[in-house]
Amino acid sequence: MTSKERVQKAARMQIPDRVPFMCQLSIGHYFLNSQVDNTDLWFTSRGYADALVEMAKKYHFDGILVNLPGRDPEYSDYVHKIETYEDKHRVFWKNGNYTDLPHDDNPHYYQEDGSRFFPTFQEIDPEELFYIEPWDLTDITYPYTWGFEDSPRSQGDFFPEYHLDTLQLVLKKAGDTLAVHSEVFSPWSQFMELLNYENALMGILDDPEKCKACLDRLTDGAITLARKQAKLEVDAVLISSAFAGGGLISKSHYEEFALPYERRLIQEFKQDFEIPIYTHTCGAIGDRLDLMLATGTDGIDTLDPPPIGTVELQDAVQQLKGKVFIKGNIDPVNTLLQESVDVIREDAERRLQIAKPGGGYILSTACSVAPHTPPDNIHTLYETVEEHGYY
Amino acid sequence: MTEQLFEQLAQSVIDGDDNESKDLTNKLLGENIPAKQILNDGLMKGMDVVGRRFRDNEIFVPEVLVSARAMKKAMDVLKPELINSGDKMSGVVMLGTVEGDIHDIGKNLVSILLQGAGFDIIDLGVSVSKQTFIDKIEEHHPDILGLTAMLTTTMHNMEPIITEIQKSEFSVKTIIGGAPINTAFANEIGADAFGKNASDAVNKVKALMGDLEQETVS
């Protein structure tokens, strides 16, 4: 059975030959461990595609999540100069702004004065919204423009031609043997990123109807993007909904501001596509697994365990097995980054014992693998699944 | 009548009604109520309730943020009066996210709850270099320094700051927090305390203030 088939079966709650193994690596981990030059990795579609495939093969992942958009192939036309410091590159753009690329962490785009731009809740107009890509080269803009384009695009032509380049390159390089998953941001995540979190969180109390109008529009964009990705024949689509856990919002606010929009995204997607569409929500989600199920999702990712979250795997299995596939639950910081290989092995073995029976389980870290995680630690997970993951 | 106004002020903070909190603060000042009393019997009473409800998961971050906004609007009016009257806050806490890290929501929650507990806050913002922390400690002489990091890549920037403080003459106590942080890490780098969440951080800060006062006496 190929890796691709293995993940496909698990994502459909069938029993493959063994439990698939597939982790999301942080950008910093790619920077530190991939052979791809960091500026190529961040600024070019080919750079990131090469890094994704290289590292998936290095760690024997059964699948790859393509979690950055494609890049403008003409991006270098906008570069004024690049300076290298001890701990980062700084790319100065011709518009006066700059991007810092730490050697081991997520890059960010800054205004000339060192601030990051975010619109206010008061100034945003729901009618102007469609999709917010937080990892675009120029971070958040409003009204939304891609990269260094001068003006917003129409909804009919919203996503630039290059937007799916990274995904297409990964599919071409590895899609025959590895599962390839694409990513869209949930409406709630987009809204939070647009307003830099605090203003979005206050907005749901200050003017809930305006928030809902915004979320509705952002759902339209997410549906459009998910459809475009599915047409490329990805194996699954991930809805990144990081900020919907109990560390930020109550269960009732989840029900009001996250669930209806994720549900519409999933339902409309499923009208045309049969591939799995699943959800990634970080942190304290133990109290709302039932609501996540109500979105119609095919799978739940991360399942952060204590202390970073509130999900015990045995509880998740009890609530979710047979209804959705499950992926995650290995603590990427307290276990995978900080513990010995013996402890990691024991931890992975325990999770396999709990979640492997009956299929529908993918061995994975909860959230992304931390930048400085020793590669040997990740290899230990693969060794464990090879030893104990077969059915 | 004054008691009623205090209750209304507390409620305005609980409800996150920032216009009401400002108006009531002005009204109480207009009746020559001492600023410290307005803070203690009105604003802090309200934030006490907010802090407790947040700790007990009765309310979540949105509610705390709007309450903080109401508190801040009242404090904008009250602070000059507090300074003029020479009244002392519970202590001075300096907060910052360490260099390379742009996350601040946890730090901001701690700031809100500490203000509600009567502490004066100096917030240095995000991605603060070690030298800036040291310079600002020298300038402001806080009682407590709170460091936060959300990322495994930036948490190690905490240790050099704490080491520098330990080598110095500063009497400031340190507390650290953030998603990748735990007690073992705090002990390893010599921090005086670790706040596992915003509410816990407030309790630990109060305990550190007690330690500082004892050290001063002895």
Interface residues (C-beta under 8 A of the other chain):
Chain A: G28 D87 P102 D104 D105 H108 R116 Y197 E198 L201 M202 I204 L205 D206 G246 G247 L248 I249 S250 H253 P307 I308 V333 N334 L337 A370 P371 H372
Chain B: G16 N57 I59 F60 V61 P62 E63 L65 V66 R69 G100 I102 I105 N108 L151 T152 T153 T154 A179 P180 N182 K196
